[in-house]
């Protein structure tokens, strides 16, 4: 029996001269190997996505907090200037 394999994943290949009954176990082995490989990759991708999601959420929270703090600071400064302007107008001061 010829034991040909794929060049990259080293999966067993059926031989064109063999009967399906001769190659069925090799085909099963190849499918199980491919399935296991995809299962590992799926787990790795899911783990990476969860980590990335966590990092993005942390960055978004930090950015939102920084923007809110900056807006509070600017808002306080604008309100102070408006009150000063109103007081100057009330006192008829041209400052």
N, C-alpha and C positions, 0 to 999 in steps of 0.2 A: 504494500500500500504506500503510495506517495504521501509524504508529509509536508506538503507545501504550506507556507505561511505568508501572511501579508507583511510587507516590508516595514511598516511603521508600528503597528500595534501587535505584530506577531500573532495574529489570529489564524486559526487553522482554516485552510481553504479546501472546499470540496474539489475533487479532481474530475475533469470532464469524462474520463473513462470509467469512473466508478458508478455503481448503482446508488440510488438515493439511500437505500438501506445500509450501504457501507459508509456513507458520509453523514448520516443524520446525527450521530453523536458529536462529530466535529462541528457541524452547524450549530448544534445546541451550545457547545462550549463557546463558540464565537459569540453567539447572541448573549449568553450570560456574562461574558467578559465585557462586551460593549455596554450592556445594561449596568453593570457594576461601575464602569468608568463614568457613565453619565450620572449615575447616582452620586458618586463622589463629587463630581463637578457641580451638580445641583446644590449639594450641601455647602460647598465652598462659596458658591455665588450667593446663596441665601445668607450665609454668615457675613459675607462682605457687604451685602445690601443692608443688613441690620446694623452693622457698624457704621456704614456711611449715613444711614438714616439718623442714627444717634448723633453723629458729628454735625450733620446739617441742622438738626433740631437745636443743638447746643449753640451753634453759630447764629442761628436765627433768633434765639432767645437773647443772646448777648447783644446782637445788633438792635433788636427791638428795644431793649433796655437802654442802650446807649442813645438811640434816637429819642426816646421818651425823655430821658434826662436832659438832653440838649434842648428839646422843645420846652421843657419846664424852665430851663435857665433863660432862654430867649423870651419866653412869655413873661417871666418875672421882670426882666429888664424892660420890655415894651410897656408893661403896665406901669412900672415906676416912671418911665418917661412921659406917658400919657397923663398920669396924675400931676407930675411936675408942670406940664404944659397947661393943664386945667387950672392949677393953682396960680400960675403966672397970668393966665387970662383973667382969672377972678380978681387978682390984685392989680390988673392992668399994667403988668410989667412986660417989657419987651426984651426978653433975654434970649 
